[in-house]
Amino acid sequence: MKRRTFVSCSAALAAAGLASTASAAIKPYSWDLNPPTDTRDNFIAWGKARGEDPVFLGQRWDRFQALVRNKDIWGQATIRAFLLTPREEFASINAAIHKRAYEHAFLDIGYGVTMSGPHLQARMTNVIDVKRGERVLEIGTGSGVQAAYLANLTENTYTIEIIAPLAARTRGLYDKLIDKGYTEFKHIKTKAADGYYGWAEAAPFDKIIVTCGIDHVPPPLLQQLKAGGVMVIPVGPPGAQRVLKVAKTQAADGSITTTREDIY
């Protein structure tokens, strides 16, 4: 898999450097941590008390509301994951990109790839319907924000990045955020490798989410997906990609079948 050729990729953090958006520690993560969803003011007050930036909290809330209106997000667990994840921390290549973290856009932030918009990430995350304890594989770590969402859903999040310097940079970002109090990112295991071949030693996986487009579904990923599992993947040529949901089922006689449907 040549990551540079992909159209729909997670964000890259350029080698120019990484600027953390906040220096103060926040209230550490727990599975009982639940942000309010009744009003914008209550959400901002809650996040501010936790130690987050109220400006970005407001942007996060506004984007969440847009996602709900557009039916890009619907599950309560996914909503919680979106509201808990500091997306701005993963778009901190420079001030211009940083302030656009919550825009409905693909942000070009280096390495020839883009940061997928929150609309696409929310829908793909909803569709795979991750349950706590499930083993989930992401192909295309990029900025790290997609795996950050997943880390709020399960303790077993695995992510692969083919661009080694980017993989190292993003791993460093996770570690910095863990030190700051975002301890949910301890749930993320990272690897610099070609995601086409999956992560055999960690397989099988309940769910797989591919954030980089390709012209076919890689056979190794299907092999590493559990029977009863679900994969979402952008498939097709540049400019004409469709995001597919691939479900793998096993019949009583042991035979394996897959079904596919468009989700975006």
KEVEX-488720 format. One record per atom (N, C-alpha, C): x, y, z; residue in one letter. Coordinates in steps of 0.2 Angstrom, whole numbers, padded with zeros to 4 digits, always signed. Atoms other than C-alpha are relative to their C-alpha. Layout:
<guzas>
XYZA/...
</guzas>
This chain:
<guzas>
+0004-0006+0000M/+0000+0000+0000M/+0004+0006+0000M/-0004-0006+0000K/+0008+0016-0005K/-0005+0006+0002K/+0005-0005-0004R/+0000+0029+0007R/-0001+0006-0004R/+0001-0007+0003R/+0004+0044-0003R/-0005+0000-0006R/+0004+0000+0005T/-0007+0038-0017T/-0008+0001+0002T/+0007+0000-0002F/-0023+0038-0006F/-0003+0007+0000F/+0004-0006+0000V/-0036+0051-0007V/-0003+0002+0007V/+0004-0001-0006S/-0046+0049+0009S/+0004-0003+0006S/-0004+0002-0006C/-0033+0048+0023C/-0001+0004+0006C/+0000-0004-0007S/-0032+0053+0041S/+0006+0005-0001S/-0005-0006+0000A/-0021+0068+0045A/+0007-0002+0001A/-0008+0000-0001A/-0002+0069+0044A/+0002+0006+0004A/-0003-0005-0004L/+0008+0079+0056L/+0007+0001-0004L/-0006-0001+0003A/+0022+0087+0046A/+0006+0000+0004A/-0006+0001-0004A/+0040+0085+0051A/+0002+0007+0002A/-0002-0007-0002A/+0041+0104+0053A/-0001+0001+0008A/+0001-0001-0007G/+0035+0101+0071G/-0007-0001+0003G/+0006+0001-0003L/+0021+0098+0083L/-0001+0005+0006L/+0002-0005-0005A/+0013+0112+0094A/-0006-0003+0004A/+0006+0002-0005S/+0003+0106+0109S/-0004+0006+0001S/+0004-0005+0000T/-0012+0116+0111T/-0002+0002+0008T/+0001-0002-0007A/-0013+0116+0130A/+0006-0003+0005A/-0005+0002-0004S/+0000+0115+0144S/-0002-0003+0006S/+0003+0003-0006A/-0011+0111+0159A/-0002-0007+0000A/+0002+0007-0001A/-0015+0094+0165A/-0008+0000+0000A/+0007+0000+0000I/-0033+0089+0163I/-0002-0006+0005I/+0002+0005-0004K/-0044+0078+0174K/+0001-0007-0004K/-0001+0006+0004P/-0039+0060+0169P/-0006-0004-0002P/+0006+0004+0003Y/-0050+0048+0159Y/-0002-0005+0005Y/+0003+0006-0003S/-0062+0035+0166S/-0005-0002-0004S/+0005+0002+0004W/-0075+0025+0158W/-0007+0003+0003W/+0006-0003-0002D/-0088+0034+0169D/+0000+0008-0002D/+0000-0007+0002L/-0083+0051+0162L/-0005+0001-0006L/+0005-0002+0005N/-0098+0058+0153N/-0001+0007-0001N/+0001-0007+0001P/-0099+0075+0145P/-0008+0001+0000P/+0007-0002+0001P/-0116+0084+0146P/-0002+0001-0007P/+0002-0001+0007T/-0126+0084+0130T/-0006+0004-0001T/+0006-0004+0000D/-0140+0095+0135D/+0000+0007-0003D/-0001-0006+0003T/-0134+0112+0131T/+0008+0002-0001T/-0006-0002+0002R/-0119+0121+0123R/+0004+0002+0007R/-0003-0003-0006D/-0115+0131+0139D/+0002-0005+0005D/-0001+0005-0004N/-0116+0116+0150N/+0006-0005-0002N/-0005+0004+0003F/-0104+0106+0139F/+0007+0004+0001F/-0006-0004-0001I/-0091+0120+0139I/+0002+0001+0007I/-0002-0001-0007A/-0092+0123+0157A/+0003-0007+0003A/-0003+0007-0002W/-0089+0104+0160W/+0007-0001-0002W/-0006+0000+0003G/-0075+0104+0148G/+0006+0004+0003G/-0005-0005-0003K/-0067+0119+0155K/+0002-0002+0007K/-0002+0003-0007A/-0068+0112+0173A/+0005-0006+0000A/-0005+0006+0001R/-0059+0097+0166R/+0007+0002-0001R/-0007-0002+0002G/-0045+0108+0160G/+0001+0002-0007G/+0000+0000+0008E/-0049+0110+0141E/-0001+0008-0002E/+0001-0007+0003D/-0049+0126+0130D/-0007+0001-0001D/+0007-0001+0001P/-0067+0134+0130P/-0001+0002-0007P/+0001-0001+0007V/-0064+0140+0112V/-0001-0006-0004V/+0000+0006+0004F/-0061+0123+0105F/-0006-0004+0003F/+0005+0003-0003L/-0074+0116+0117L/-0007+0002-0004L/+0006-0002+0004G/-0087+0127+0108G/+0000-0002-0007G/+0000+0003+0007Q/-0081+0122+0091Q/-0002-0007+0000Q/+0001+0007+0000R/-0082+0104+0096R/-0008-0001+0001R/+0007+0001-0001W/-0100+0106+0102W/-0004+0002-0007W/+0003-0002+0006D/-0105+0115+0086D/+0000-0005-0005D/-0001+0005+0005R/-0098+0102+0075R/-0004-0006+0002R/+0004+0006-0002F/-0106+0088+0085F/-0008+0002-0002F/+0007-0001+0001Q/-0123+0097+0083Q/-0001-0001-0008Q/+0001+0001+0007A/-0120+0098+0064A/+0000-0007-0002A/+0000+0008+0001L/-0116+0079+0064L/-0006-0003+0001L/+0007+0003-0001V/-0132+0075+0072V/-0005+0002-0005V/+0005-0002+0005R/-0142+0086+0060R/+0001-0004-0006R/-0001+0003+0007N/-0134+0078+0045N/+0000-0008+0001N/+0000+0007-0001K/-0136+0060+0053K/+0007-0003-0002K/-0007+0003+0000D/-0117+0057+0053D/+0002-0003+0006D/-0002+0002-0006I/-0117+0053+0071I/-0007-0002+0004I/+0007+0001-0003W/-0131+0044+0081W/+0001-0004+0006W/-0001+0004-0006G/-0124+0031+0094G/+0002+0004+0006G/-0002-0004-0006Q/-0122+0037+0111Q/+0007-0001+0002Q/-0007+0001-0001A/-0105+0029+0113A/+0004+0004-0004A/-0004-0004+0005T/-0099+0037+0097T/+0000+0008+0002T/+0001-0007-0002I/-0106+0054+0103I/+0005+0002+0006I/-0004-0001-0005R/-0097+0052+0119R/+0007+0000-0002R/-0007+0000+0003A/-0081+0048+0110A/+0002+0006-0003A/-0002-0006+0004F/-0082+0063+0099F/+0001+0006+0005F/+0000-0006-0004L/-0086+0075+0113L/+0006+0000+0005L/-0006+0001-0005L/-0071+0068+0124L/+0006+0001-0004L/-0006+0000+0004T/-0058+0069+0110T/+0002+0007-0002T/-0002-0007+0002P/-0048+0085+0108P/+0003+0000-0007P/-0002+0000+0007R/-0047+0085+0089R/+0005+0005-0002R/-0004-0005+0002E/-0038+0101+0089E/+0008-0002+0002E/-0006+0003-0002E/-0023+0092+0097E/+0003-0003-0006E/-0003+0004+0006F/-0021+0082+0081F/+0000+0004-0006F/+0000-0005+0006A/-0022+0097+0069A/+0004+0006+0002A/-0004-0006-0003S/-0008+0107+0077S/+0006+0001-0004S/-0006-0001+0004I/+0004+0108+0063I/+0002+0007-0001I/-0001-0008+0000N/+0002+0127+0062N/-0006+0003+0002N/+0005-0004-0003A/-0009+0140+0068A/-0006+0000-0005A/+0005-0001+0005A/-0019+0141+0051A/-0004-0007+0000A/+0003+0007+0000I/-0023+0122+0052I/-0003-0001+0007I/+0002+0001-0007H/-0025+0122+0071H/-0007+0003+0001H/+0007-0003-0002K/-0040+0134+0071K/-0005-0003-0005K/+0005+0003+0004R/-0049+0124+0057R/-0001-0008+0002R/+0000+0007-0002A/-0048+0107+0067A/-0007-0003-0001A/+0006+0002-0001Y/-0067+0106+0068Y/-0004+0002-0007Y/+0004-0002+0006E/-0072+0112+0050E/-0002-0007-0004E/+0003+0005+0004H/-0082+0101+0038H/+0005+0000-0006H/-0005-0001+0005A/-0066+0099+0027A/+0005-0005+0001A/-0007+0004-0001F/-0051+0088+0023F/+0005+0005+0000F/-0006-0005-0001L/-0036+0098+0029L/+0006-0003-0002L/-0007+0002+0002D/-0020+0096+0020D/+0005+0003+0004D/-0005-0002-0005I/-0007+0096+0033I/+0007-0004-0001I/-0006+0003+0001G/+0008+0088+0025G/+0001-0007-0002G/-0002+0007+0002Y/+0016+0071+0019Y/-0004-0002-0006Y/+0005+0002+0006G/+0004+0072+0004G/-0006-0003+0002G/+0007+0003-0002V/-0011+0067+0014V/-0004+0005+0004V/+0005-0004-0003T/-0026+0075+0022T/-0003-0002+0007T/+0004+0002-0006M/-0035+0075+0039M/-0007-0001-0002M/+0007+0001+0002S/-0052+0067+0035S/-0004+0005+0005S/+0005-0004-0004G/-0067+0078+0040G/-0003-0004+0005G/+0003+0004-0005P/-0076+0074+0056P/-0007-0003-0002P/+0006+0003+0002H/-0092+0070+0046H/+0001-0007-0002H/-0002+0007+0002L/-0083+0055+0038L/+0002-0004+0005L/-0002+0004-0005Q/-0075+0049+0053Q/-0005-0002+0005Q/+0005+0002-0005A/-0090+0050+0064A/-0005-0005-0003A/+0004+0005+0003R/-0100+0040+0051R/+0003-0007+0000R/-0004+0006+0000M/-0087+0027+0049M/+0000-0003+0007M/-0001+0003-0007T/-0085+0025+0068T/-0007-0003+0002T/+0007+0003-0002N/-0104+0023+0070N/-0001-0006-0003N/+0001+0006+0004V/-0105+0010+0057V/+0003-0006+0003V/-0003+0006-0002I/-0093-0002+0064I/-0002-0002+0008I/+0004+0001-0006D/-0102+0000+0081D/+0005-0004+0005D/-0005+0003-0005V/-0087-0004+0093V/-0003+0000+0007V/+0002+0002-0007K/-0091-0012+0110K/+0006+0000+0004K/-0005+0000-0005R/-0080-0010+0125R/+0003-0007+0000R/-0004+0007+0000G/-0067-0025+0125G/+0001-0003-0007G/-0001+0003+0007E/-0068-0028+0106E/+0007+0002-0002E/-0006-0002+0003R/-0052-0028+0097R/-0001+0003-0007R/+0001-0004+0006V/-0051-0015+0083V/+0007+0002-0003V/-0006-0002+0003L/-0038-0012+0070L/-0002+0006-0005L/+0000-0006+0004E/-0036+0005+0061E/+0006-0001-0005E/-0005-0001+0005I/-0026+0006+0044I/+0001+0007-0002I/-0002-0007+0001G/-0018+0023+0042G/-0001+0004+0006G/+0000-0004-0006T/-0014+0031+0058T/-0001+0008-0001T/+0000-0007+0001G/-0011+0048+0051G/+0001+0005+0006G/-0001-0005-0005S/-0013+0062+0063S/-0002-0004+0007S/+0002+0004-0006G/-0020+0049+0076G/-0007+0002+0003G/+0006-0002-0002V/-0037+0057+0078V/-0005-0006+0000V/+0005+0005+0001Q/-0047+0042+0072Q/+0001-0006+0006Q/-0002+0005-0005A/-0038+0030+0084A/-0002+0003+0007A/+0002-0004-0007A/-0041+0043+0098A/-0008-0001+0001A/+0007+0001-0001Y/-0060+0041+0095Y/-0001-0007+0002Y/+0000+0007-0001L/-0058+0022+0095L/+0002-0001+0007L/-0002+0001-0007A/-0049+0023+0112A/-0005+0002+0005A/+0005-0001-0005N/-0064+0030+0120N/-0006-0005+0000N/+0005+0005+0001L/-0074+0015+0114L/+0003-0007+0002L/-0003+0007-0002T/-0062+0000+0118T/+0007+0001+0002T/-0007+0000-0002E/-0046-0004+0127E/+0005-0003-0005E/-0004+0004+0005N/-0040-0014+0112N/+0000+0003-0007N/+0000-0004+0006T/-0036-0001+0099T/+0007-0001-0003T/-0007+0001+0003Y/-0022-0005+0086Y/+0000+0004-0006Y/+0000-0005+0006T/-0017+0007+0072T/+0007-0001-0003T/-0006+0001+0004I/-0004+0005+0058I/+0001+0006-0005I/-0002-0006+0005E/+0005+0019+0048E/+0006-0002-0004E/-0006+0002+0004I/+0016+0016+0033I/+0005+0005+0000I/-0005-0005+0000I/+0025+0032+0034I/+0004+0000+0007I/-0003+0001-0007A/+0038+0028+0048A/+0001+0007+0004A/-0001-0006-0004P/+0042+0046+0053P/-0007+0003+0003P/+0007-0002-0002L/+0023+0050+0054L/-0002-0004+0006L/+0002+0005-0005A/+0020+0034+0064A/+0004+0002+0007A/-0004-0002-0006A/+0034+0040+0076A/-0003+0006+0003A/+0003-0007-0002R/+0027+0058+0077R/-0006-0001+0004R/+0006+0001-0003T/+0010+0052+0081T/+0000-0004+0007T/-0001+0003-0006R/+0015+0040+0094R/+0003+0005+0006R/-0003-0005-0004G/+0025+0054+0102G/-0006+0005+0003G/+0005-0004-0002L/+0009+0064+0102L/-0005-0003+0005L/+0004+0003-0005Y/-0001+0051+0111Y/+0003+0000+0006Y/-0003+0001-0006D/+0012+0049+0124D/+0000+0007+0004D/+0000-0006-0003K/+0012+0068+0127K/-0007+0001+0003K/+0007-0001-0002L/-0007+0068+0128L/-0002-0004+0006L/+0001+0005-0006I/-0007+0053+0140I/+0003+0004+0007I/-0003-0003-0005D/+0005+0063+0151D/-0004+0006+0003D/+0004-0006-0002K/-0007+0078+0151K/-0007-0002+0003K/+0006+0002-0003G/-0021+0067+0157G/-0005-0004-0004G/+0004+0004+0005Y/-0029+0059+0141Y/+0002-0007+0001Y/-0003+0007-0001T/-0025+0042+0148T/-0004-0005-0004T/+0004+0005+0004E/-0038+0034+0137E/+0005-0002-0006E/-0004+0001+0005F/-0024+0035+0124F/+0005-0006+0001F/-0003+0006-0001K/-0015+0021+0133K/-0003-0006-0003K/+0003+0005+0003H/-0027+0010+0125H/+0002-0001-0007H/-0002+0000+0007I/-0019+0013+0108I/+0007-0003-0001I/-0007+0003+0002K/-0005+0001+0101K/+0001+0002-0007K/-0002-0002+0007T/+0004+0008+0086T/+0006-0004-0003T/-0005+0004+0003K/+0015+0001+0073K/+0001+0003-0007K/-0002-0002+0006A/+0025+0007+0058A/+0001-0006-0005A/+0000+0006+0004A/+0021-0005+0044A/-0005+0001-0006A/+0004+0000+0006D/+0012-0008+0027D/-0007-0003+0003D/+0007+0003-0003G/-0007-0009+0033G/-0003-0005-0005G/+0003+0005+0005Y/-0011-0019+0017Y/+0000-0007+0003Y/-0001+0007-0003Y/-0005-0034+0027Y/-0003-0001+0007Y/+0003+0000-0007G/-0014-0030+0043G/+0005-0001+0005G/-0004+0001-0006W/-0007-0035+0060W/-0001-0007+0002W/+0001+0007-0001A/-0006-0053+0060A/+0000-0003+0007A/-0001+0003-0007E/+0001-0056+0077E/-0005+0003+0005E/+0005-0002-0005A/-0013-0046+0085A/-0007-0002-0002A/+0006+0003+0002A/-0027-0054+0075A/-0003-0006+0004A/+0005-0003+0004P/-0041-0058+0074P/-0003+0006+0003P/+0003-0006-0002F/-0051-0042+0075F/-0007+0000-0001F/+0007-0001+0000D/-0069-0038+0079D/-0002+0005-0005D/+0002-0005+0004K/-0069-0023+0069K/+0007+0003-0004K/-0006-0003+0003I/-0057-0015+0056I/-0003+0007-0004I/+0002-0006+0003I/-0058+0003+0050I/+0006+0003-0004I/-0006-0002+0004V/-0047+0008+0035V/-0001+0008-0002V/+0001-0007+0001T/-0045+0027+0033T/+0004+0002-0006T/-0003-0001+0006C/-0035+0026+0017C/-0003-0003-0006C/+0003+0003+0006G/-0043+0023+0000G/+0005-0005-0004G/-0003+0005+0004I/-0038+0008-0011I/-0005-0003-0005I/+0005+0002+0006D/-0045+0000-0027D/-0003-0007+0002D/+0004+0007-0002H/-0050-0017-0018H/+0001-0001+0007H/-0001+0001-0007V/-0052-0024-0001V/+0006-0005+0001V/-0006+0004+0000P/-0035-0032+0004P/-0002-0007+0003P/+0002+0007-0003P/-0037-0051+0007P/+0003-0001+0007P/-0002+0001-0006P/-0026-0051+0022P/-0004+0003+0006P/+0004-0003-0005L/-0038-0039+0031L/-0006-0004+0001L/+0006+0004-0001L/-0053-0050+0027L/+0002-0006+0004L/-0002+0006-0004Q/-0043-0065+0034Q/+0001+0002+0007Q/-0001-0001-0007Q/-0039-0056+0050Q/-0007+0003+0004Q/+0006-0002-0003L/-0057-0050+0053L/-0004-0006+0002L/+0004+0006-0003K/-0067-0062+0064K/-0006-0001-0004K/+0007+0002+0002A/-0083-0071+0058A/-0004+0004+0005A/+0005-0004-0004G/-0097-0059+0063G/+0003+0007+0001G/-0003-0007+0000G/-0085-0044+0061G/-0002+0005-0005G/+0002-0005+0005V/-0087-0028+0051V/+0007+0004-0001V/-0006-0004+0002M/-0074-0018+0041M/-0004+0006-0004M/+0002-0006+0004V/-0077+0000+0034V/+0007+0002-0004V/-0006-0002+0005I/-0065+0005+0019I/-0002+0004-0006I/+0002-0004+0007P/-0065+0018+0005P/+0003-0004-0005P/-0003+0004+0006V/-0063+0008-0011V/-0002+0004-0007V/+0001-0003+0007G/-0061+0014-0029G/+0005+0005-0002G/-0005-0005+0003P/-0051+0026-0040P/+0000+0006+0003P/+0000-0007-0003P/-0046+0043-0034P/-0006+0004-0004P/+0005-0004+0002G/-0061+0055-0036G/-0007-0004-0001G/+0006+0004+0001A/-0074+0040-0037A/+0000-0005+0005A/-0001+0005-0006Q/-0071+0031-0020Q/-0007+0000+0003Q/+0006+0001-0005R/-0086+0024-0010R/+0003-0003+0006R/-0001+0003-0007V/-0085+0020+0008V/-0004-0006+0001V/+0004+0006-0001L/-0090+0002+0010L/+0000-0003+0007L/+0000+0004-0006K/-0096-0008+0025K/+0000-0007-0002K/-0001+0007+0002V/-0090-0026+0023V/-0001-0004+0007V/+0002+0005-0006A/-0098-0039+0035A/+0002-0007-0002A/-0002+0007+0001K/-0091-0056+0037K/-0004-0005+0004K/+0004+0005-0004T/-0102-0071+0042T/+0002-0007-0001T/-0002+0007+0001Q/-0099-0089+0045Q/-0006-0004+0001Q/+0006+0004+0000A/-0113-0102+0041A/+0002-0006+0005A/-0001+0006-0005A/-0116-0118+0052A/+0005-0005-0003A/-0004+0005+0002D/-0106-0128+0040D/+0007+0003-0001D/-0007-0002-0001G/-0091-0117+0043G/+0002+0005-0006G/-0001-0004+0006S/-0092-0108+0026S/+0000+0008+0002S/-0001-0007-0001I/-0087-0089+0026I/-0003+0004-0006I/+0003-0004+0005T/-0097-0076+0016T/+0001+0007+0002T/+0000-0007-0001T/-0095-0057+0015T/-0006+0004-0004T/+0005-0004+0003T/-0108-0044+0011T/+0002+0007+0000T/-0002-0007+0000R/-0105-0026+0006R/-0005+0005-0002R/+0005-0005+0001E/-0115-0010+0006E/+0004+0007+0001E/-0003-0007+0000D/-0111+0008+0003D/-0003+0004+0006D/+0002-0004-0006I/-0111+0020+0018I/+0001+0007-0001I/-0001-0007+0001Y/-0105+0036+0011Y/+0002+0001-0007Y/
</guzas>
